[in-house]
Amino acid sequence: MLIRENVPLAPLTTLGVGGPARYFVEAATEAEVIEAVEWARSRELPLFVLGGGSNVVVADAGFTGLVLKIALNDFSRKGETFVAGAGYDWDALVALAVAEGCAGVECLSGIPGTVGGTPVQNVGAYGQEVSETIREVRALDLETMRTVTLSNAECGFAYRSSIFNTSARGRYIILQASFALRRGGAPRVRYADLQQLFANRSTEPALVEVREAVREIRRRKAMLIVPGDEDSHSVGSFFKNPVVLQARFEELSAMLASRGRQLPSYPAGNGFRKLPAAWLVEQAGFAKGYVKGHAGISRRHALAIINRGGATAAEILALKDEIQSRVQQEFGVALEPEPVFVG
């Protein structure tokens, strides 16, 4: 295990902001993960686990402890179950599943990051969530320093959440995940944009066609990492779609109707409604292409706060705070950030 010092973290993230890690290690085996944790503990250093860097905002001062980058890239198949290490590239796994004719993750194409990050937030897009296919997660339990296997139910999946970012935040380091896919299964075409693309077809689209369509939609919205594309220097959607009680939704709808505006929403089950955060942001006065110093909002997606070049973490957070404050004032709705804030 090689411990490096003062390693810049900005280049290891999709947003590209933040200072260095005081100590840094890249672990390619489970044994190295355990060794790194024990090394940090023996020196009473804080520990941060880094995957693909697609969902983090690093402070300008960096991180004073040990940053542990997970580089477990093992892969195996057991029938229709795909098993991948936490450091395995997520989109590469999706591409492989589609190539093998296995359905279940095709709508999650183009999402940056690694396999280990997907269970944490129950990553979802275009009508699919990883919780639909995750069979189990292998993790290091930091309380016992033993590896454990957690079933889908034990992961406590909900909208953009799991035990890994709620009740058991900081307890586990994900090492591996397995996905139960469906060989020969039909692709998921429930998202409106996808339905429109395939509306005039007389035959069902193939998995590969759905994957390419999703990637193209993401590219148009600057949600696909494209070298040289300023609008893709982001963490993806910076805010979660708020979920409110039906009664609260009706109050908001009535208030906005009196102002001549109609509040869009989607069913969220159990008496809740999901509100589109992008609509709230734009209606609060933040148009696509909004600029604040070196930070801004993508010209193609209202939820993507971007680094326009040379932005600091402080500038990113200032824009985040401004958006949250104005949405709260305008609608009485609290926007919850999606990324993890480091340092």
N, C-alpha and C positions, 0 to 999 in steps of 0.2 A: 504494500500500500504506500503510495507516494503522496505525502502531504506537501502542498504548495502554499506559498504565502502571497498575500496581496494580489489576488487574481481578479481582474476586471470582470464584473458580472453583466454589464450592459450588453456586450456582444453575445451573451448566452441567452438573451431574452428577445422575444419578437418586438417588444416595445422599444428596446434599446436605450433605456435610461438606468441610472443608478451607479453607485460607487463599487469598490472592490470587496471581495471576501477576505477577511484577515487570514483565514485558512481555508483551503479548498482541497477536496479529494474526489476522485472519480472512481466509483466502485463497480467492478465488472462481475463480481461474484457475491453470493449471499454472505460468505465468510468475510469479505472485505467490508460489506455494509456493517456487520456486527463489530468488526475491528475498529471501524471509523467511529461508531457510536461510543464504544468503550474509550477510545482515545479522547474524544471530546469530554466525556464524563470525568475522566481522570484529571482533566485540567479545568473542570467546572466551566466549560465553554457552552454557550447556547448553540443549538444545532438547527440548521434549516436544510430540508431535503428538496433538491431541485430536479425536476424532470426535463421536459422539453423547453421550459422557459416561456411558454405561450400564454400563461395566465398569472404572471407575477409583475408587480411593480416594486423595484428595488430602490430603497432610499438613496439619496445623493451621498450620504456618508458611508454607504455600503453596509456590510454586516460584520459585526465584531467577533463572531464566533466561527464555527466550522460550517461551510456549505458542502453538503454531501450530494454530489450529482450521481443519480442512479443510471448505470450503464449496463444493466442486465438485459442482454439482447437475445436470450435463448428463445427458441420457438419449436413447438412440436404439435402434432395432430393426433387426436384419438377419435377416428371416425369423423363425425361432423363437429367435434369439439376442437377449437383452436386454442392452444395454450401458449402464452407469450410472456416473456419477462417484462418487468415494469419499464425498462428502458427501450423497448422495441417501438419503432416509429408507428404511430397510430394509423396514419393514412396508408402506410405500406401493408399493414394488417388488413385493412379494408380492401385494398386492391387485390391482395392475395385471395381473400374470401370470395370476392366477385369473380375473379379468374377461375376459381374452383367451382363456381356455380352454387355457392352457399349464401343464402339470403339471411338478413337480420341486421346488417350494419351498413348497407349500401347508401342509405340517406345520411350517414355520418361521414361521408367522404369529404376530404379536403380540410378536415379539422386538424390544426397543427398540434404538436405535442406528442407525448408518448403514452403507451398503454397504461402505465401506472397512474396517470392523472385522470383517466376516464371514470373510474368508480367514485373518486372523491366527490366530484360535482354531479355525478349521474349525468354525464355529458349527453346532450340531446340536440337534435336539429331536424327540421323538415319532416316531422312526424314520427321520429324514432328516438329512443333513449337506450343507453347501454344496459340499463337495468333489465331490459327485455331479454337480453341474451347472456348476460354474465351468469355463469353457473356458480363460480366460487372465486374467492380472492385469497391468495397466500400472502401473509404479511409477518413482519417482525413486531411482536408485542413489546413495546419499550418498558412496560411495567414488569414483565417477567424475563425479558431478553430471550424469549423462545419464539420460534416460528409457529404460526397458527394458520389454519385454513378456515375461512369464514364463508358460509353459504350465502346465497343471494338474499335470503330472508334476514340473516344476521347482519348484513350490510345496511339495513334500514333505509333503503332507497326511497326518496320522494323527489318532488320537483327540484332539480338542480342541487340536490343534497343527499347526504348519506351520513352514517355515523362518523365517517372520516373527517367531515368538516362541521359536525355538530356535537353530539354527545360524547364522542370519543376523539375529538380533535387533538392531535399531537400524540396520541397513544400508539398509533401504528405507522410503520413504514411499509408501503405496499411493495411486494417483491415480484408478484406474478398474478396474472388473471387468466381465467379460462372462459371461453365464450361458446355457448351451445347454439350453433347455427342450423340452418335448414337446407340441406342439399336439394336442389331443384325447386326451392320455394319461390313463390311469387314476390316480386319487388314491392316495396311499400310506396304507393303513390297516393298519399292523402293530403299533402301540403298543396295549397292553392296554386303556387307557381308551377309545381310539377304537373298538376292536373291540367293546367292551361297548355303546357308544352306538349302534352300527349293527348290533348282533347280530340284531335281529328284523326286519331289512329284507330284502325279497326282491329288491331292486334295488341296484346299486352306488351309493353316494352320489356326488353331484356335487362337483367341486372346491370350489365355494363353500360347500357344506355341511361339508366337512372343514375348511376354513379357519375357519368360524364355530365349529365344535366345538372346534378347537384353542384359539381365543381364549377360549372359555368355560372350558375346562379351566385355561388359564393364569390367567384371572380368579379362579377358585375357589381357586387356589393362590397368589394374590397375585403372580403373575408377569406380570401385565399392568399397565402404568402407568395408574392411575386417579386423577385429581385428588381429593384429600381422603382417599384410602385410605392410612392410616399404614403398613399392611403392604406396600405396594408401593414404599416408599422404600428401595430396596435395589439391589444390583448383580446381582440374579437369584441363581442358585446361587453361593454363595461358595466352595464347594469342588468339585473334580473328583471323579468316581467313581474310586476307586483301582483299578488294574489289577495283579493279582498272578499269579505263576506258579501253575500247577495244583497243584504240590506244596505251595506255601505255603497255598493255599486249603484243601487237605485237612488241613493241620496246624491251621489256624484252625477249620475245621469240627469236627474231633475235639475240640479244646479247648472250644468252645462247647457241643457236644453233651453233654460231661461236666457242664456247668452247666445243662443242660436247655433250651438255646437252639439254634435252627437258623439258620445263616448263609445268607441269600439271595445269589444270584449270577447272573451272566449270562455266556454265552460271549463271549470277546474275541478268539478266533482264536489260532492258533500256540501252543497250550499255555498260554494265559492265561485268567483269569477276572476279570470286572469286578464289584466290590463296590459296593452302593448306599451312597453317602456319607451320605444322609439316615438310613438305618437305623443306621449306625455312630454318628452324632451323637446320635440319640434313645436308643440303647441305652447310650451313655456317660453319660446322665443329663441331656441337654439337650432338654427337651420343647418342643413348639411353644408360643410365648407366653412363653418364658423372658425375664426382664428382668435387665439389668445396667446400672444407671445410666440414661442416656438411650439406650442401645443395647439390642438384644434380638434374639430370634429371632421370625420371623413366626409368627403364630397359625395360619397355613395352610400353611406350608412349612418343614420343619426345616433346609433348606440356606440359607435367606435370612436373613442378618444385616441388621437394619433399623435405621434412624434413627427413634426414636420421637418425635423432636422436640427439637432443640437438642443433638444428640449431637456430640461431637468425634471427630476421626479417632483420637485416642488411645483413646477408649472403644471404638470399633469394633475396633481392633487388639487391645485387651486381651481382648475377647470372642473374637476369632479365636484368639489364643494359648491361651486357656483351653480352647477346644474341641479344638484340635490336641493339646494336652498330654494331655487326658484320654482322647481316642481312642487316642493312642499308648500310654498306660499300660494301657488296658483291652484293646486288641486287638493292639498291636504294629504298627499300620498308620499310616503317615504320610499325613495329608490335605494335598493340594496346593491352595493358593488359586487361584481362577480370575482375579480382577481384577488389574489393573496398579496398582502402588503408586507414586504420584507425589510427589516431593519427600522 
